[in-house]
Amino acid sequence: MPHPSRRRFLHAAGTMLAIPAFESFGLRRRFVSADDNSGPRPKRVVFLGFGYGVTNETWFPDVKHTGTGYPLPEGLKPLERHKSDFTIIQGMSNQYNNEAHWGSTFWLTGANRYSQPGQSFHNSVSADQVAAAHLGTETRFASIQLGSEDVKTSGHGPGLSLAWDVHGKPISGLDNPVSTFHRMFSADSLPLEERQARLAQQRSVLDAVLSDARRVQRNLNRTDADKLNEFFQSIRDIEIRLGKEEQWLSIPKPAAPLQDPQEGIAGRDEIRMMYQMIVAAFRTDSTRVISYRQPVGTLLKSLSIQFAPHDVSHYLPGDRTVASQTRDLAQAELLAGLIDQLKATLEPDGSSLFDHTILVYGSNIRSIHYLDNCPTLIAGRGAGLKLGEHIVLKEKNTPLCNLWLTLLNGVGAPVKSHGDSTGVLSDVQIG
């Protein structure tokens, strides 16, 4: 293998940074296998985000009917069989959100894009990455980011996935079921010794790059010094990631609990397959934190809807309203299938994945250009949150990050705030 140039390696390193890295990596080597019944089952977190919102009139329950006896709205009818196992929360939004069709850029961060003087865009760490810092130390992948090649027509806004690292930088994701399958379950074809040598070579190049950077550090102005410090942090992130990767070199990937997917599937079939991947990842304890930035454009095509996703989001009485409602029903049907799988997949102690998972399904946008009352559905018993209810918060525009803080505390992450949070949501907590 030819010795790589520093430029080439740094280009590759950008890809390596796609997988989040935290200083907690490497502190413990023990991991819980899928067949380990020696202790409490691990908590899992999954965020499912979609762009362009929902059909306002038929997705949200009537605010006059709260608690457990509320009538399920037409847009969520496919979830009827799971009604006692999910909760819909109304009244939350991100106070700094001001982009009409950025359905996911700030969904999990609650950041103010203008908070850095002189910059027109800023973001902060996403809730999934905070969860990964706590739950990801014992798994091969601290977190997995799923996405779609249908990014430009799905109304998500800037970003490479739903995830943003501790510096507010985008984290890339796996954009199709085939690459996701191979990332999680396909064995590395290189012998162990060659993989070890490859890691050693990458460390050597990192050391050389750091040496070069330190030589120019003294003569930089403040702006350039800040850029260099950010670069140093990126290098440290790579080093931490290499350390975690090294820990797992001699541990084979688990056998895939599902068939490898076909090339080229898109839309509804793609989402369904990605949901199967989520269950497979949790079942094999490959990761405990997953986010999925779902496609909308290809979903509409798979439903034989001829309107563009943007036009569907600006529905009017008539065909576009029908298209919007059809999209909602298809998404709800797919979600119901995922909950079916989580309930049906048993842990070694006889409980189910659903018992130890907290799932969030929603968007940063309600409908059309409305950015208040973000559609939010939670399911799963993994965070000690109320299920089977319709909750309308008394305070309008409650920070969405209050829910993320409540969820993070529920899975054991000892954080006191997140984004623009003002406190936990006691209305959602059990007890």
Buried (B, 14 or more C-beta within 10 A) or exposed (E): EEEBEEEEBBEBBEEBBBBBBBEBBBEEEEBBEBEBEEEEBBBBBBBBBBBBBBBBBBBBBEEEEBEEEBEBBBBBBBBEEBBEBBBBBBBBBBBBBEBBBBBBBBBBBBBBBEEEEEEEEBBBBBBBBBBBBBBBBBBBBBBBBBBBEBBEBBBBBEBBBBBBBBEBBBBBBBBBBBBBBBBBBEEEEEEEEEBBEBBEBBBEBBEEBBEEEEEEEEEEEEEEEEEBEEBBBBBBBBBBBBBBBBBBEEEEBBEBBEEEBEEEBBBBBBBBBBBBBBBBBBBBBBBBBBBBBBBBBBBBBBBEBEBEBBBBBBBEEEBBBBBBBBBBBBBBBBBBBBBBBBBEBEBEEEEBBBBBBBBBBBBBBBBBEEBBBBBBBBBBBBBBBBBBBBBBBEEEBBBBBBBBBBBBBBBEBEBEEBBBBEEBBEBBBEE
